[in-house]
Amino acid sequence: MEINALVLGKVQGVGFRYFVVQKARKLGLNGIVRNVPGEKVEITAQGSKEKLELFVEILKEGSCLGHVEEVKVEWLKETKKFEKFSIEF
């Protein structure tokens, strides 16, 4: 399965993308995370439904330096295959 998540709040300039990569890799997920205009972070993640559901809950909690206001999640069929989880600049 695949999700596309948009995280809103204080999530840029606080190491949030590195937090996302660490948590995703720990869960064995593949995908990308990147900053998008408007102080948002966009995430595409692939893995089992159970691990993705847990990942979404982790995203909602956020990192200790940032503050997550909202996580918008869209569930999708896998669109392309990612081989690891990384930051896209």
C-alpha positions, 0 to 999 in steps of 0.5 A: 500500500501507499500513502501520500501525507501532507503535514501542516504546522511548525515542521520546516527548519526543525529537523522534521524530515530527518525525524520522518526518515528515521521513523520510516526506516525503523518501520521498514517503509520506503518512500520520500519526504520533502518540504513544500511551499507554505511551511508544509512537509509532503510524504509518500510512504509504502509498506503494509497497511498496519505499518503505514497506520502506525506511521501516520500516528507517529506523524501526528505526534511529531518530533520534539522540536516541531509542532504538528497541527494537522496530517492529511492522508490519502491512501493509494495503490502503489504508484512507483516502487521506492527502494528506500526511504529518503529526503528529496531536496 
